[in-house]
Amino acid sequence: MWFSRNAEKELIRELLDTEFFRNSGLKRQLAFYPFANKMVKADLVCQLMESLWPMAESKKIFPVFRDFDLFLIASGKRGHFIHQFEVFLLGLRFIHLFLERTDGPKPRLFYSNTNRVSFTWLMTSTAHDFGLPLGVANLIADRLSDLYKALGVLELSTQYERLVAKNLLQGENDLQRVSLKEQGDEHFQSVLSVPCLICECVEASLGVSRDEAERITETLRKEVNHGYVSGAVLCRSAVLSLLQDKSINQVKRSWLFGSLKRAIGAIALHALHRVGDNDVRKFTEKISFDLNPYAYLLFLMDNIQDWSRPFTNVKDWPTYELTRFSLAGKNIKLDYVLSFDNWTTPKKDETRESLRARKELILKAQKPRPPFGIELTVTFESNEGDKFERIRMDL
């Protein structure tokens, strides 16, 4: 972890001087972050979100997902709670480079107040994996069912088995709708359809027809894609938080709601490449910086941030240590060492193929046009000195 600590210090160093972290308490917390262990880091993330998150009620969700992460790791999945925050930090460095551009036009969505851009990215990045606990719910329930059956506690085993058979995104439930108490001449109830709002965000983010957006959204929902579920969780918690004493029409006119829609679109699409329907999966190629820069940035950052991600299957997969983060002018470089106890030729070939597939995936999305003149290089090397294919791209 010593290597990642030094790299994280370099990643964070210039962010400490930005307007976003102008509060002295925030500066101290962020400055301490690289030196903390994983448990303390998770607590620091919750504290930072308490101060930074733009919607008072929805930020209470972070301690819940910190605790959910324990189940993810126990079920053999990589940690995602700290990952979300470090995707935020990495992306924020890119955003500052984008905003510094003086020799060409900025993206339309980046013309707004710098802090609004940062807040939109904060929502996008730190909530993008909120849906994973639902995605692994069946896995955990199935495992608990087997364990209780082995103990002979058949009643509990059966209860968990029933959970596995239930699709939580089918029918009417809290992830499908938001019940609103409208204010006006009379109090009345209305319902905001979460799938419809996500569909609207997908349509705008990809620049596709309504019919295509509906097909994409329905596929994501049916497959319980964690991008869709994460977007639904953010939608529900954020809309309820934004409402407070306002009507839904007032909320929809606020800048935060516009930012929320861009964040939801980005989050819903970031795992689109994982769907089973090949025709729908091809829409990954329509993720575009120009249409929704937050969608492009999340797609890119999510696929290159791999350090500080604990998981239990260390005997099966290498761990990633970020040995170096460097920024020289507009050239960004990340150097990884992949640590594994028993490198064999098949394991090296498997790792090489995995990294090649990741590179191909990243290059599918549509980069900024015209480019910003930023060069990104990501290198990979085993702890035995074997070099793997690097990722290099101009942004």
C-alpha positions as CSV (number, residue, x, y, z in Angstrom):
1,M,0.0,0.0,0.0
2,W,3.0,2.3,0.4
3,F,3.2,2.8,-3.4
4,S,-0.5,3.7,-3.7
5,R,-0.2,6.1,-0.8
6,N,2.5,8.2,-2.6
7,A,0.5,8.1,-5.8
8,E,-2.6,9.2,-4.0
9,K,-0.7,12.1,-2.4
10,E,0.3,13.3,-5.8
11,L,-3.3,12.9,-7.1
12,I,-4.7,14.9,-4.2
13,R,-2.0,17.5,-3.9
14,E,-3.4,20.1,-6.3
15,L,-7.0,19.4,-5.4
16,L,-6.3,20.8,-2.0
17,D,-5.9,24.3,-3.5
18,T,-9.1,24.3,-5.4
19,E,-12.2,26.3,-4.5
20,F,-14.1,23.0,-4.0
21,F,-12.0,22.2,-1.0
22,R,-11.6,25.8,0.3
23,N,-12.9,24.9,3.8
24,S,-10.0,24.2,6.1
25,G,-11.7,21.2,7.7
26,L,-12.2,19.6,4.3
27,K,-8.6,20.3,3.4
28,R,-7.4,18.5,6.5
29,Q,-9.6,15.5,5.9
30,L,-8.6,15.2,2.3
31,A,-4.9,15.7,3.1
32,F,-5.0,12.8,5.7
33,Y,-6.9,10.5,3.2
34,P,-3.8,8.9,1.5
35,F,-2.3,7.9,4.9
36,A,-5.5,6.2,6.3
37,N,-6.3,2.5,6.2
38,K,-9.3,1.3,4.3
39,M,-11.7,1.4,7.3
40,V,-10.6,5.0,8.2
41,K,-10.8,6.0,4.5
42,A,-14.5,4.8,4.4
43,D,-15.3,6.9,7.4
44,L,-13.5,9.9,5.9
45,V,-15.5,9.5,2.7
46,C,-18.7,9.7,4.8
47,Q,-17.5,12.8,6.6
48,L,-16.5,14.5,3.3
49,M,-19.9,13.6,1.8
50,E,-21.6,15.1,4.8
51,S,-20.0,18.4,3.9
52,L,-19.8,18.3,0.1
53,W,-23.0,16.5,-1.0
54,P,-25.4,19.1,-2.3
55,M,-28.7,17.5,-1.0
56,A,-29.1,17.3,2.7
57,E,-31.3,14.2,3.0
58,S,-29.8,12.0,0.3
59,K,-26.3,12.3,1.8
60,K,-27.4,10.2,4.7
61,I,-27.3,7.2,2.4
62,F,-23.5,7.1,2.4
63,P,-23.0,5.4,5.8
64,V,-25.6,2.8,4.6
65,F,-23.6,1.9,1.5
66,R,-20.3,1.9,3.5
67,D,-21.8,-0.9,5.5
68,F,-23.2,-2.6,2.4
69,D,-19.6,-2.8,1.0
70,L,-18.7,-5.3,3.7
71,F,-21.3,-7.7,2.2
72,L,-19.9,-7.1,-1.3
73,I,-16.3,-7.9,-0.2
74,A,-17.6,-11.0,1.8
75,S,-19.4,-12.3,-1.3
76,G,-16.1,-12.2,-3.3
77,K,-16.8,-8.9,-5.0
78,R,-14.3,-6.0,-5.1
79,G,-14.9,-3.1,-2.8
80,H,-16.9,-0.2,-4.4
81,F,-17.5,2.4,-1.7
82,I,-13.9,3.8,-1.7
83,H,-13.7,3.1,-5.4
84,Q,-16.5,5.6,-6.0
85,F,-14.7,8.4,-4.1
86,E,-11.4,7.7,-5.8
87,V,-13.1,7.8,-9.2
88,F,-14.4,11.2,-8.1
89,L,-10.9,12.4,-7.2
90,L,-9.3,11.1,-10.4
91,G,-12.1,12.6,-12.6
92,L,-11.9,16.0,-10.8
93,R,-8.2,16.3,-11.8
94,F,-9.3,15.8,-15.5
95,I,-12.2,18.3,-15.1
96,H,-9.7,21.0,-13.9
97,L,-7.6,20.3,-17.0
98,F,-10.7,20.6,-19.2
99,L,-11.8,23.9,-17.5
100,E,-8.3,25.4,-18.0
101,R,-8.6,25.2,-21.7
102,T,-7.9,28.6,-23.4
103,D,-7.2,27.6,-27.0
104,G,-10.6,26.3,-28.0
105,P,-14.3,26.0,-27.0
106,K,-15.3,24.3,-23.8
107,P,-18.2,21.8,-23.9
108,R,-21.6,23.5,-23.5
109,L,-22.3,21.8,-20.2
110,F,-19.0,23.1,-18.8
111,Y,-19.9,26.7,-19.3
112,S,-21.8,26.8,-16.0
113,N,-20.3,27.8,-12.6
114,T,-17.2,25.7,-11.9
115,N,-18.6,24.5,-8.6
116,R,-21.8,23.3,-10.3
117,V,-19.6,21.3,-12.7
118,S,-17.8,19.8,-9.7
119,F,-21.1,19.1,-7.8
120,T,-22.5,17.3,-10.9
121,W,-19.4,15.2,-11.1
122,L,-19.6,14.5,-7.4
123,M,-23.1,13.2,-7.7
124,T,-22.2,11.1,-10.8
125,S,-19.1,9.5,-9.4
126,T,-19.9,8.9,-5.8
127,A,-23.3,7.3,-6.5
128,H,-22.4,5.3,-9.6
129,D,-22.3,1.9,-7.8
130,F,-25.2,2.4,-5.3
131,G,-27.0,-0.4,-7.1
132,L,-24.5,-3.1,-6.5
133,P,-26.0,-4.3,-3.1
134,L,-29.2,-5.2,-5.0
135,G,-27.2,-6.8,-7.7
136,V,-25.5,-9.2,-5.3
137,A,-28.6,-9.6,-3.0
138,N,-29.4,-12.9,-4.7
139,L,-25.9,-14.1,-4.4
140,I,-25.8,-13.3,-0.7
141,A,-29.3,-14.7,-0.1
142,D,-28.4,-17.9,-1.9
143,R,-25.2,-18.4,0.1
144,L,-27.1,-17.8,3.4
145,S,-29.8,-20.3,2.3
146,D,-27.1,-22.9,1.8
147,L,-25.4,-22.2,5.1
148,Y,-28.6,-22.4,7.1
149,K,-29.5,-25.6,5.3
150,A,-26.2,-27.1,6.3
151,L,-27.0,-26.2,9.9
152,G,-30.3,-27.9,9.6
153,V,-32.3,-24.6,10.1
154,L,-34.6,-25.3,7.2
155,E,-37.1,-22.6,7.9
156,L,-34.5,-19.8,7.6
157,S,-33.0,-21.5,4.6
158,T,-36.3,-21.5,2.8
159,Q,-36.9,-17.8,3.6
160,Y,-33.6,-16.9,1.9
161,E,-34.3,-19.2,-1.0
162,R,-37.6,-17.3,-1.6
163,L,-35.7,-14.0,-1.8
164,V,-33.5,-15.4,-4.6
165,A,-36.5,-16.1,-6.7
166,K,-37.8,-12.5,-6.4
167,N,-36.9,-9.8,-8.9
168,L,-36.9,-6.6,-6.9
169,L,-37.3,-4.5,-10.1
170,Q,-40.5,-6.1,-11.2
171,G,-43.9,-4.7,-10.4
172,E,-44.6,-1.7,-8.2
173,N,-42.1,-1.0,-5.4
174,D,-40.1,1.8,-4.0
175,L,-37.4,1.6,-6.7
176,Q,-40.0,2.1,-9.4
177,R,-41.7,5.2,-8.2
178,V,-41.5,8.2,-6.0
179,S,-44.7,9.3,-4.2
180,L,-44.9,13.0,-4.0
181,K,-47.0,15.2,-1.7
182,E,-47.5,18.3,-3.8
183,Q,-48.0,21.8,-2.3
184,G,-50.5,24.2,-3.8
185,D,-54.1,25.3,-3.3
186,E,-54.8,21.8,-2.3
187,H,-52.6,19.0,-1.1
188,F,-52.6,16.0,-3.5
189,Q,-50.5,12.9,-4.2
190,S,-48.7,12.3,-7.4
191,V,-46.2,9.7,-8.5
192,L,-42.9,10.2,-10.4
193,S,-42.0,7.2,-12.5
194,V,-38.4,6.3,-11.9
195,P,-38.1,4.2,-15.2
196,C,-39.6,7.1,-17.2
197,L,-37.1,9.6,-15.7
198,I,-34.2,7.3,-16.3
199,C,-35.3,6.7,-19.9
200,E,-35.5,10.5,-20.5
201,C,-31.9,10.8,-19.1
202,V,-30.7,7.9,-21.3
203,E,-32.3,9.5,-24.4
204,A,-30.5,12.8,-23.8
205,S,-27.2,11.3,-22.9
206,L,-26.9,9.1,-26.0
207,G,-28.8,11.2,-28.5
208,V,-31.0,8.3,-29.5
209,S,-34.7,8.1,-30.3
210,R,-37.3,7.6,-27.6
211,D,-38.0,4.1,-28.8
212,E,-34.3,3.2,-28.6
213,A,-34.0,4.8,-25.1
214,E,-37.0,2.8,-23.9
215,R,-35.5,-0.4,-25.2
216,I,-32.2,0.3,-23.5
217,T,-33.8,1.3,-20.2
218,E,-36.1,-1.8,-20.2
219,T,-33.1,-4.1,-20.9
220,L,-31.1,-2.5,-18.1
221,R,-34.1,-2.9,-15.7
222,K,-34.9,-6.5,-16.6
223,E,-31.3,-7.6,-16.2
224,V,-31.0,-5.7,-12.9
225,N,-28.0,-3.9,-14.3
226,H,-26.2,-2.2,-11.4
227,G,-25.9,1.0,-13.4
228,Y,-29.7,1.2,-13.8
229,V,-30.3,0.3,-10.1
230,S,-27.7,2.9,-9.0
231,G,-29.5,5.5,-11.1
232,A,-32.8,4.5,-9.6
233,V,-31.4,4.8,-6.0
234,L,-29.9,8.2,-6.7
235,C,-33.1,9.4,-8.4
236,R,-35.3,8.4,-5.6
237,S,-33.2,9.7,-2.7
238,A,-32.2,12.9,-4.5
239,V,-35.7,13.9,-5.7
240,L,-37.2,13.3,-2.2
241,S,-34.4,15.4,-0.8
242,L,-34.8,18.2,-3.4
243,L,-38.5,18.4,-2.8
244,Q,-38.7,19.3,0.9
245,D,-41.2,22.2,0.8
246,K,-41.1,22.7,-3.0
247,S,-43.4,21.4,-5.7
248,I,-42.0,19.0,-8.3
249,N,-42.4,21.8,-10.9
250,Q,-40.2,24.1,-8.8
251,V,-37.6,21.3,-8.4
252,K,-37.5,20.6,-12.2
253,R,-36.6,24.3,-12.8
254,S,-33.6,24.2,-10.4
255,W,-30.0,23.8,-11.6
256,L,-29.6,20.8,-9.3
257,F,-32.3,18.9,-11.1
258,G,-30.6,19.5,-14.4
259,S,-27.4,18.2,-12.9
260,L,-29.2,15.3,-11.4
261,K,-30.5,14.2,-14.8
262,R,-27.1,14.3,-16.3
263,A,-25.7,12.3,-13.4
264,I,-28.6,9.7,-13.6
265,G,-28.0,9.3,-17.4
266,A,-24.2,8.8,-16.8
267,I,-24.8,6.3,-14.0
268,A,-27.5,4.3,-15.8
269,L,-25.2,3.8,-18.8
270,H,-21.8,3.2,-17.2
271,A,-22.4,-0.6,-17.1
272,L,-24.3,-0.8,-20.4
273,H,-21.5,-3.0,-21.9
274,R,-22.4,-5.7,-19.4
275,V,-26.0,-6.4,-20.7
276,G,-26.7,-9.7,-22.5
277,D,-28.6,-8.2,-25.5
278,N,-25.8,-7.6,-28.1
279,D,-27.9,-5.1,-30.0
280,V,-28.4,-3.0,-26.9
281,R,-24.8,-3.4,-25.8
282,K,-23.7,-1.8,-29.0
283,F,-25.2,1.5,-27.8
284,T,-22.1,1.8,-25.6
285,E,-20.4,3.3,-28.6
286,K,-22.8,6.2,-28.4
287,I,-21.6,7.3,-25.0
288,S,-20.2,10.7,-25.9
289,F,-18.3,13.5,-24.2
290,D,-20.1,16.1,-26.3
291,L,-23.6,14.9,-25.4
292,N,-22.9,14.2,-21.7
293,P,-19.3,14.8,-20.6
294,Y,-20.1,13.2,-17.2
295,A,-21.2,10.0,-18.9
296,Y,-18.0,9.8,-20.8
297,L,-15.8,10.8,-17.8
298,L,-17.5,8.2,-15.6
299,F,-17.1,5.5,-18.2
300,L,-13.4,6.3,-18.6
301,M,-12.5,6.8,-14.9
302,D,-14.5,3.7,-13.8
303,N,-12.3,1.6,-16.1
304,I,-8.9,3.0,-15.1
305,Q,-9.4,3.4,-11.3
306,D,-8.3,0.0,-9.9
307,W,-6.2,0.7,-6.8
308,S,-7.4,0.4,-3.2
309,R,-10.1,-2.1,-4.2
310,P,-10.2,-5.0,-1.7
311,F,-11.7,-8.3,-2.5
312,T,-11.5,-11.8,-1.0
313,N,-10.4,-13.8,-4.1
314,V,-6.8,-12.8,-3.9
315,K,-5.8,-16.4,-4.9
316,D,-7.6,-16.0,-8.2
317,W,-6.9,-12.5,-9.3
318,P,-4.0,-10.0,-9.0
319,T,-4.3,-6.9,-6.9
320,Y,-3.6,-3.5,-8.5
321,E,-1.2,-1.0,-6.9
322,L,-0.9,2.5,-8.4
323,T,2.8,3.1,-8.1
324,R,2.8,6.5,-9.8
325,F,0.5,9.2,-10.7
326,S,2.1,12.0,-12.7
327,L,0.8,15.2,-14.4
328,A,3.3,17.0,-16.6
329,G,1.6,19.8,-18.5
330,K,-1.4,18.1,-20.0
331,N,0.1,14.6,-19.9
332,I,-1.4,12.3,-17.3
333,K,0.2,9.0,-16.5
334,L,-0.9,6.2,-14.2
335,D,1.5,3.3,-13.6
336,Y,0.1,0.1,-12.1
337,V,1.9,-3.0,-10.6
338,L,-0.2,-6.1,-10.6
339,S,0.7,-8.3,-7.6
340,F,0.1,-12.0,-7.6
341,D,1.7,-14.8,-5.7
342,N,1.7,-17.5,-8.4
343,W,2.1,-16.0,-11.9
344,T,1.8,-18.8,-14.4
345,T,1.9,-18.5,-18.2
346,P,-1.9,-19.1,-18.4
347,K,-2.5,-16.5,-15.7
348,K,-0.4,-14.0,-17.5
349,D,-2.2,-14.7,-20.8
350,E,-5.6,-14.3,-19.0
351,T,-4.5,-11.0,-17.5
352,R,-3.1,-9.8,-20.8
353,E,-6.4,-10.6,-22.5
354,S,-8.4,-8.9,-19.8
355,L,-6.4,-5.7,-20.1
356,R,-6.7,-5.8,-23.9
357,A,-10.5,-6.2,-23.7
358,R,-10.6,-3.2,-21.2
359,K,-8.6,-1.1,-23.6
360,E,-11.0,-1.9,-26.5
361,L,-13.9,-1.1,-24.3
362,I,-12.6,2.3,-23.3
363,L,-11.9,3.3,-26.9
364,K,-15.5,2.5,-27.9
365,A,-16.9,5.7,-26.3
366,Q,-16.7,9.0,-28.2
367,K,-13.9,11.3,-27.1
368,P,-14.1,15.1,-27.0
369,R,-14.3,16.8,-30.4
370,P,-12.2,18.9,-30.9
371,P,-9.7,17.3,-28.4
372,F,-8.3,19.2,-25.4
373,G,-4.7,18.2,-26.1
374,I,-4.6,15.9,-23.0
375,E,-2.6,12.7,-23.3
376,L,-3.5,9.8,-21.0
377,T,-1.3,6.9,-20.5
378,V,-2.0,3.9,-18.2
379,T,0.7,1.2,-17.9
380,F,0.6,-2.2,-16.3
381,E,3.4,-4.4,-15.0
382,S,3.4,-7.6,-12.9
383,N,5.3,-7.7,-9.6
384,E,7.7,-10.1,-11.5
385,G,8.5,-7.4,-14.1
386,D,6.4,-8.6,-17.0
387,K,5.0,-5.7,-19.0
388,F,1.4,-5.8,-20.3
389,E,-0.1,-3.7,-23.1
390,R,-0.6,-0.1,-22.0
391,I,-3.6,2.2,-22.6
392,R,-2.8,5.4,-24.4
393,M,-5.3,8.0,-25.7
394,D,-5.6,11.6,-26.6
395,L,-8.4,13.6,-25.1
